[in-house]
Amino acid sequence: MVRTVKELLALPEDRLNIGDAALLLGALMDPDTDVTEGRRRIELLSGQVRSLVGGRTDPDYRIRAVNQILYRESRFAYDKDDPLGARLDASSLWRLLSTKKGNCVSLPVLWYAVAERLGYPVAMVEAPHHFFLRYQEGQYQSNIEATSGGGEASDEKIILDLEISQEAVSSGAMMRSLSKRELLGALIAEVAARLMNDWNIGLAARLSEQALTAHPRSMAANWNLAMVYNYEAAIGSSVRTPGEKAASHKNPRVMEAARRALNYAQAATRLGAPGPLAPDYWKKVSTLGGTEMAAKKPSPRPFNVSTLFAPGGKPIQFALAVDPGIFERASRHPGNVLRVCSALCGPAPGNRCADFKPLDLGDPE
């Protein structure tokens, strides 16, 4: 996994293909991923859009053409059965291509992958636990909500509805168009977060470190590493070796892990990390573009194919499973990472780390 990530990061930006990279990263989580078939399906979707657009360069027309192919003809949609992305492969591009159901990572990535192959000036933008797209060319700018049928939402609406802090905007961690390399870093951090959910802590740490080399302002990567070192400090201060009365919090390795956990937690805080998600957060995400039920804005008009034969006619028009509050509490009380861990797992002895028993090498079993 680490080798795959390093090879992707070694590519110069002009040779980096996000659609291909997303399939390769998805294969790390879903061994059933067929990268070659995934590329073929993206090419097919891109070809369908190309046929509808012809030689037109009007941005609004292009956006509606992509929406027509993805949402109306191919029927890709937000997965309301798994709005929190609980499945390990929930963000997999291959899973989206296979099931037609995706989330706020895979749906924007598919939209981006199609636009990328067509050479459209589209960038990905981060919001709390959410991605959306931005088509920007000259004076034209449109935010595209891939989780709600490709509807449009203004910066102001996204910031208000998703309660994005001014610190997150000012730091550039959110609401900023990402370069391809930064986007790759964000996708790597997403894979690392899913590994954290699966308790693959060591690998999550290595991928998060790689993610930060490409995307230093990634809140997710900083959060992942804060969590990794938080666990390391908790384990180191809880496990007792034979003969020890109690594990020492002053062990140098424990203290170093606690220091690193706090540093990464504070880095995420400085970037404007959001607080715990509101209960209705994912409903807000799926209705931002105004095309889902309960949204006030009516659905966009269907793509009118007849306009293709009317020259001169008017053009038509991408978490963590643990309590996110852990870092907020830790950042309020510097040096308190171990106490937060203790509150989650219970003090040593007694928690699952403290109950560790060394292997008896003399046991024939």
N, C-alpha and C positions, 0 to 999 in steps of 0.2 A: 504493500500500500504506500509506504513512504517513498519507495523508488518511483512508483507511478506519479505521485504528486511532485517529486523533484523534477522528473522529466517534463511534466507540464509547465512547471515554473521556469524551466530553463529555456522555453520557447520565447523568441522575441515577439512583441505584441502584434506585429504585422502577420505573423504566422500562427497566432493563437486563434483557434476556432472554439468558441464557447459551447456550441452544440455538441461537438465531438468530446470536448473536455468533460461536459456534464454527463455524457454517457459513460465515459471511462471512470469518473468518480462514482457514479451510481453503481457500477459493477463491483466496487469495493464493498457495497452494502448488500447488493442483490446479485448473487452468483448466477442467477438465471438471465441476467442482462445479455442481450444479443446486440453488441455494439454495431456490427455491420448492418443488421436489419434496421436498427434505430436510425442510422445515417440515411438509409434508403428511404425510410418513411418521412424523415425531415425534408429530404430532397423532393419527394413527391408532393408534400404540402407546399414547399417553396415554388415548385413548378406550377401548381394550380393557381397560386397567387400571381405569379408572373403572367400567366395567361389572361387573368382578369384585368390586370393593370395595363398590360401592353406597354406602350412607350410613355405613359403618363407619369408626370413627376409631381403632381399635386399631392402634398402630404396627407391631407384629409382623405383623399381618394385611396391612397395606399393603405392607410390605417383601416378603413372600412373594408378593403379587399382582404386584408389579413384576418380581420374579425369574421368576415363572411366564411372563409375557408375553415378556420379553426372552430368556431362556435356554432355556426348554422349548418354547415355541410358535414363537418367531421364530428361535431357534437362533443367537443372537449368541454369539461365543466368542473366546477369546484366540487370537491368531495365532501359533501355535508355529512356523510356517515363517519368521517374521521377528521373533524374540523381542527383538532389539536395536533394532528400529525403524530398519533401515538405509534403507528407502525414504524418499524425500523427503516423500511424502504419508502416511507410516505413521500419523501421529496425526490424520489428517483424519476429521472426523465423517462427511462424505459418503462417504468410502471405506468406513467401517464400515457405513453404511446400505446401501451397494451390494453389498458382498462378504460381510457378516456376520462379518468377521474384524477384530479391533481389538487395541489395546494398552492400556497402563496410563494413557494419556491419553484416547483416544477412548471406551473402554468406560465409565469413570466419568463422562465428560461426557454420554454418552447417558443413563445412569441418572439423572444430575442433571437433564437436560433434560426427561425424562418427569416426574420428581417436581416440578420447577419448575412445569410446566403444571398439575399437580394441586394445587399449593399445599401440598405436604408440607414440613415443617421440616427440610430436608436441606442440609448444607453440604459443601464439598469440603475435604480435608485433604491436605497435602503430606508425603511421605516422600522418601528419596533416590531420585531419578529415577522417582518413582511418585506416583500419586494414589489416594486411597480416599475413601469417603463416610461421613458421620456423620449419623445420624438422631437428633435430640435434641429432646425435648419434655418439659418438667417434669423428673421424676426419671428418665425413660426415656432411655437412650442406647445406640445400637448402631452399631458400625463395619461398613460394608458393603464387601466386597472385590469390586468389579465385574469384576476380571480372573479370578475363580475362582467364577463362577456366582452371585455375590451372597451368598456365605457370610460368616459373622461372624468377626471377629478382635478380640481385646481390644487396648487401647493397649499393654499390657505385652508381648504377643506380637509386635506389629508392631515395637516398639522393640528387642526382643531379636533377632528374626529378621533384621531389616534393619540391625542394628547402628547405630542412630541415637544420636548422641552427646548427652550431657547439655547441651552448649553449644547444639546445634540445638533442643532442647526448650525450654531456658531463654530463648533469644533470641526464641522464637515463630516461627522460620523453618520449623519442622516440628512436626507433631502438633497444630497449632492449627486450629480451624475458620476458614476464610477467609470474608470478606465477598464479596459478588458482585463488587465492584470489585476486590478483591485477586485473586479468581479470574480475572477478565478479564486483569489484569496478568500472572498466571502463564501463561495461555494465549498471551499476546503474546510472553512470553519464550520459550516453547516454539517458536513460529514463528520467532523470531529465531535460536534454536539450530539449527534446520533450515536456515536461510539460511546460517549459518556453515558447516554441513556442505557446502553447495553453493558455498562460497567467495564468497558475496555479502556481503562484510565490511562495506561502507559501510551497506547497508540494515539489516543485522543490528544495527549500532551504533545507528542511529536508532530502531529498534523497541525495543531493549533500554532505551534512555533513556526512551522512553514507558512501558514496562512498569514502570520504577521509580517513576514518578509515581503509579501506582495501587497498586503493591505494593513498598514500599521494602525489605521484608525478603526479597525474592526472591533466593535464592542463584543461580538460573539467570541472571537478568539481570546480576547482578554478575560472574559468571563470564564471560558473553558479552563484557562490556565490557573485562574484564581481558585476554581473548584478543584483542579488536580492537586495543587499544593495544599489546599485546605484538607483534602482527604489524606495526603501524605503526612501532614502535621498531626492529624487526628489519630492515624494509625500508629505513628511513631511514639505518641504520648500515651497510647492505650495498651499496646502489646507489651507483655512482660516476659522476660526470659527466665528460665529456672533459677531460683535463688533470689530474684529481685522481689522486694516488698511492694514496689509500685514503680510504674514507668515515670521517668522524669521529664517534666516540661522543659527543663533547661538543657536537655540533650542538644548538642550543636546542630545535628541534622533536623531535629524538630524545630528549633528556633529559626533555622534558615528556611525551612519549608513554610513556616508561619509568616516570615518576613516576605517571601515571594508571593504568597497568597494575598497578603494585604496590599502589596505593590500593584498586582494585577487588578485587584478589586478597586483600588483607588484610581487606576488608569481608566477603568470602565466608567467609574463615577465622573471623572473629569471630562470624559467624552459625552456625558449626558445620559448615562444609562437610565432606562425607564424603571419605574417601580413595578410592583406586581400587576399583572394584567387584570383589567376589570372583567366581570363575568360575561359581559356581552361583547367583549373585544372582537372575537372572531366573526360575530354577526356584522359588526361595523366593517371589518375588512372585506367581507363578501358582498357588501352593498355600496362600497365607496364609489364605484363607477355608475351607480344609479340604474343598473340593469337587472337586479335581482328583486324578488318579492320583498315588500316592506320599504322599498326605496321610493323616494318622492319623485325622482326624475323618471319620465317614461323611457321605455326601451328605445334604442336608436332605430331609425327606419331601416327596414331590410335593404340589402344591397339590390339595387334595381339594374338587372342585367341589360334591360332594354337601352340604358344610356350608352352602352358600348356601341350601339348602332345609330347614335344620334350625334354626329360630329357638331361641335359648337354648342351642344347642350351643357347645362350646368353640371360640373363635376360633383360626384357624390363623395360623400365622405367614407415577483419570483417573490429550540429552545431547550430550552433546557427543561428536563422533566422535574428537576428539584426546585425547591422553593426559591424564586428569584430574590425574595426579600433578604436572603442570607447575606448578600453582599452589601445591601443597603445598611443592614444592622452592623455589619463588620466595619463599614467605612465610617459610621458614626462613632464607633468606639475603637480607635486605633489600638492595636495590640490585642484585640479581643477575638481573633479568629478561632483560637482554641476553645474559648468559652462558647462561641456559636456552635462549633462542632459538638461540644459536650451537651449542649441543649438539644441538638438533633438526635444524637446517638446514646446519650447517657454517659455519665462519668465512668472512668476506669476505676476499679474493675466492674464488669457487669455488662458492657456493651459487646457487640459482636466482635469488635477488634480485640477487646481485652480477653475474650474467651479463646483466643488463638492458642493452640496446643502444638508444640514442636513435634515433628515426626520422630518416632522411636525407631532408629535404624536397626535396633536389635530384634525387632518384631519380624518374624519370617513372612507375615502377610504383607 
